Structures are given as structure tokens and as C-alpha cells.
């Protein structure tokens, strides 16, 4: 009888641990969201990329269609020339500092890395991009 109680306690604790771990997997932290954004930039089908932005706070979201994305972030020509985002400091969600590198057509055709500042917002347990500033501009590209 004692073994059965111990076994049930083990099953209970394992179940609770699984439930709490699963809940954490459902949350999207800042790093996850920016990685999802980078993955979206690397897709030729960018129809889902806007889901990385705060639908209530990102004002120009409606204008961010396929042509807008292609004009600002050209589609990579192949798997050897993808976008990557390196986070430098993400301790302050209102000032996430990063660099974005991309294909040769990126950054005015220079292909050079761009300094970026992401402004993040939280909805429930998930972080979203609210704004994106590039190259130290006082005006955000995404706002």
C-alpha cells in the first residue's frame, strides 16, 4: 500500500512538472519572437510575418503587405544568403538592441549589417514587436 502511495505521488509530481513545462512552451519570450521574425524574413511566403507584431499597437501593420516587405527586406535569393538577427541587449523590452544582416540586396543594395532597435510589447504571456528602428533613425520603419 505504501508503494502505491509513493507511486501516485511520483505520477502526480511528474504530471505537474509536465503541465508547468508545457505552459512555459506556449509562452513566447523576446528572443523567441525576434527569431520568429528572422525566420519569417527568410521565407519566400511572408504571409505570416505580420503575426510577429502587436496587432493593437503597431500602427502601420495594414500597410505591411508583400510589396512592403520585399521593398524593405528583399527576399533572400538562396539558403546561403539569409537574414540573421543578433541580439546585443534585450534586458529592456522598450529598447532591444540588435544587428540585422541580410542578402546583398538588403540595406540599399549594400548587404551590410544594420543596427536595429526593437520596441517590444507584451500581450498576456507573449511578447510581440511593436516598433522597429533601423540605423539609429529617430523615425521607426515599423511603428
Buried (B, 14 or more C-beta within 10 A) or exposed (E): EEEEEEEEEEEEEEEEEEEEEEEEEEEBBBEEBBBBBBBBBBEEEBEEBBEBBBEEBBEEBEEBEEEBBEEBBBBBEEEEBBBBBEBEEBEEBEEBBBEBBBBEBBBEEEBEBBBBBBBBBBEEEBBBBBBBBBEEEEEBBBB
